[in-house]
Amino acid sequence: MVGGPVGVSVSIGQTCLGFAMLLTRRACYGLIAAKHLAEHAGEGSFSAHDLAECCGLPHEALAKILQRLATAGLLLSHHGIKGGYTLARDPRYISVFDVIEASEGSRRSGIHADRWRHLESVPGYQQLRMVHQGIADVLRELTIEDCYNQCS
């Protein structure tokens, strides 16, 4: 099973975006796969196994994440002998935020929101919420193509 948050210097593939951020393994794996598919867009589809091998990621975990990305409409799933995954649209129109959110799946749903409601009274909560919103806004603007271009 893919664990909780990991500190990474957001490296998508072998190169780094140049800033440190806290992402879960799921999010990292989804971003790595999306970047790889963007880099190799003209080469056809990639199976979960091929992507795992190319990117050095655990096959089972990546397969689940790819399914989530396809369900979210970010990837297309092709069936048959030469089946696999491709990006559902141009990488200019796929945000990093969307990939992170889809990679996480329903884990981040509001099902336990009531449990955390008391946090609103904790000193500094509103400032942290504003920081969270600012980061989310930046990630909505950052695209998979941006990641590919910055790392190339």
WOKA-V998867 format. One record per run of one state. SS is the DSSP state (h for helix, s for strand, l for the rest). FROM is the first residue (numbers start at 1). LEN is the number of residues. Records with the same first field share a line. If there is no record, write none. Layout:
SS = FROM-LEN / FROM-LEN
//
This chain:
l = 1-4 / 13-2 / 40-1 / 44-2 / 47-1 / 56-3 / 72-3 / 79-5 / 88-3 / 94-1 / 109-1 / 122-3 / 142-1 / 152-1
s = 5-8 / 15-10 / 46-1 / 75-4 / 84-4 / 95-1 / 143-1
h = 25-15 / 41-3 / 48-8 / 59-13 / 91-3 / 96-13 / 110-12 / 125-17 / 144-8
//
